Amino acid sequence: MKGLLVCMLALASLAQAQVQRWEWECGPRLCRVVATPHMIQTAGIVSTDTTPDVARQTQNILSQLDALLATAGGRKQDITHVAIWLVDIENDFAAFNAVYDRWLLPSAKPARATVGAPLARAELLVEIQITAWRRPQLGEDTQ
């Protein structure tokens, strides 16, 4: 039994060591991006431009996601899932999709879910979260 406990603690320690967080991307409650040797997960990302225009906010978020992917060693074509929250899905869906479709790589469409939902602050119109496959980084232990 003691041996099993030691093995479980060792595995838990190894798993934790393989989770990467970039401190400059972390706040008091969350990290904007977290990676393991094979996966990248972002928090829900909102626009830093709070102009009441869903297209501008969407473009701002997609630019942030490109940068977060690059930080974590990912690429747009490695995105496997996108979750989208729109405050006014009925009126903003088409404008959102116009920007998203220009950003999307046609040969690498991810799974996607889009829902209408209120967001944390009234000036926010859209929030996007992604999951991506992560290519092992040079010199990184992937076991």
Order of alpha helices (4+ residues) and beta strands (2+ residues): alpha-beta-beta-beta-beta-alpha-beta-alpha-beta-beta
